[in-house]
Amino acid sequence: MPSNKRTLIILSESEPCSLEDNYDLIIASDGGYRTSKKMEIDLDVLLGDFDSITREELIEAEKRGIKIFSFPREKDKTDGELAVDYAISQGSNELVILGSFKEELDHALGNLFLLFKLDKLGIKSKLLTQKYEIELIISEKEYVGKKGHELSLIPVSETVKDLNIEGSMYNLKDVNVEMGQTLTLRNIITEDNAKVYFKKGKVLSILKR
């Protein structure tokens, strides 16, 4: 089976936004098909229970040569997780998930926490919206060419030990941050090369695009 190095997943409630990378595999879940059309993206796969697109759109997708996988409405996983599972089955080792925070809160959080599922499998991933770029950091991350962008770091482990932030308005050096603290919200990157690193823990990086 060929290994798809980089995969893009376009979720049902996603909105068109700019993308910086090329992808080996592009998947849309349900209504993500419409987003892909607005962005003029050629899909490889369309899957879901198809409660958000019409039969005419499905026929159109089939005529375009897109591989289609249909699932029942009553199922144990969201369309987004099914798309992630398909990407994993195809050997993907890097995923970009295009979503939105305008959808229902439970789905929005469920899609966000797909990053944790992928982290457990050792697969690099991030969630993109029109406004944010979100990643789970497990030791360090560099921000190149992001000067002037707003950056929030949210601890998602009990303690983030010896957190360092360099190249920002509010730098930190070897500071322990507990889950629930808001010390690291709403920072500003001030250098062309900024860096976050720590000894132990996990952090959600939320970069305003």
N, C-alpha and C positions, 0 to 999 in steps of 0.2 A: 504494500500500500504506500503510495507517495506521501511524503510528509509535507503538509501545508504549513509553512513557517509562520505566516501572519494571516489572521482571519478578521474580517469585519462582520459584526452582527448588527443589523438594523432592527430595533425593536418596534413594536406596533405603535406606540405613542410618541415615537421620536420625531424630531423636527429637523429640517435641513440645516446643516452647519458645515463649516470648512473642515477639510481633512488634509493632513500633511503627508500621509504615507500611501504607498501602494500595497495592495493585498493579493494574496495567492488564492483566497477563497472568500466569497462574499455571500452572506446568508441574510435573508429577511424573515422575520417572524410576523405572520398575519398582516396587519395594517402597515407594517414597515415597508411593504411593497410600494405603497403610495409615496412614502418618503424617498425611496430609491428612485422612483420616476422623477420626482421633483429635482433630485440631485443629479439626474442623468447618469446613474450608476448601473452598470450591467451586472445583474444578479446571477449567481450560480445555482442557488437553492432558495426556495420559498417553502416555509413549513408553518404548521399551526392548526388550530381548529377552524380558522377562517370565518370567525364571527364578526370580523371588522372590515372585510372586503367583500365585494360582490362576486357572483358567479361569472359575470362578464369579465371582471378583472382576472379571475383565475384562468379563464379560457385564453385571455390575452397573454398571460404569463406563460402558459403552456405553449402557445404559438411562438413565443420568443425563445423557446428552447430551454427555459428554466426548469430545473428538476424540482418536482413538487412532492411534498410529503404531507398527507392529511392525517389529523388526529381527532378523536372524539372530543366534544366539549367537556364531558366529565372525565377528568384525568387527574393524575397525581402531581403533575408539574405544570408550571406556566409555559407558554410558548417560548418565552425568553430562555428558560432553563433547558427546554428541549433543543433550542438552537445551540446553546453552549455544549450540550451533550453531543450533538452532531459534530460540532467543530472538533471536540476532543476525539471522537471516533475516527476523524479524518487525519489525525496526527498533528493538529495545530498546536504550536507551542507559544503563540502570542496572540492574544485576543483584544480587539478594541470593540466595545459595546456602545452603540449609539442609542441614547435614550432621552428621557425628559423627566423633569420633576413636576410637570403639569398634570400627570396622571394621578390616579387614586394613590393615597399614601402607602397602602400595603404593597401594591405592585411596585411603586417607586423604591421602597426600601428592599423589597425582595430582589429587584434587579441590582441594586447597589451591593447587596450581600452576595451576589454571584461572584464578586471579586474575592471573597473569602473562600468560596468553594474552589476557585481556580488556584488560589494561593496554596491550599492544601495539596494540590496536585503538582505544584511546582511550575505552573503555567503563568507567564507574565500577562497582566491584563490591566485595562483601564476603562472607565466609563466616561463617555463624552456626552455633553449636552450643548445646546447653543451657548450656554453661559459658563459652564464649568468643565474642567478636566480633573477626574478623580482617580487616584491610585492608592493602593495599599503598599506602604513602605515597611520593609522588614529589617532594614539596617541603614540604608543610605539612598539618597537621590540627588542628582544634580539638575539644576534648572538653567538651561542655556538659552540665551536670547529672550528671556522673559522679564527683562527690566521694566519696572512700572506696573507689573501685574500684582493683583492681590493674592495672598497665599494664606490659607488657614490649615493648621495641622490639628487633627483630632485624635487623641490617644484612644485606641481601641483594645488595649491590654491594660491590666490592672495598674502597671507602672511602666513608663518609658524611662529607662535609666540612661543618665548622662547624655541628654539631648543637646545637640549643637546645631545652631542655625548661623550660617555665614552668608554675607552678601545681601542682607535685608535691613530694613529700617530698625527692626528690633531683633538684634542678634542675641543668641544664647550660647553659653559655654558650660557643658557638663551639668545640666540642670535636670533633676528628676521631675517628671510631670505625671500626675495621677489621672486615671480615667475620671471624667467629670469636671476636671479643671478646664478653664477657658483661657489660660495664659497665652496659648499659641494661636488664637483666632485673629483674623484681620491684620496680618502682617503685610508689608509691601516689599517686593524684591527691588533692590536698588542697584544691583550690579549685573553685568552681562552674564556672569557665571556665579550662581548662588548654589549653596549646598546645605542639605540636611543630613545629619547622621547621628547614630546613637548606638549604645552597646547592647541594649536589650529591650524588647517590646515590639509593638506594632502601632503604626500611625496611619490614619487616612489623610492623604494630601489632597486638598481641594484648591485647585488653582483657577482663578477667574480668568477666562480666556480674553 
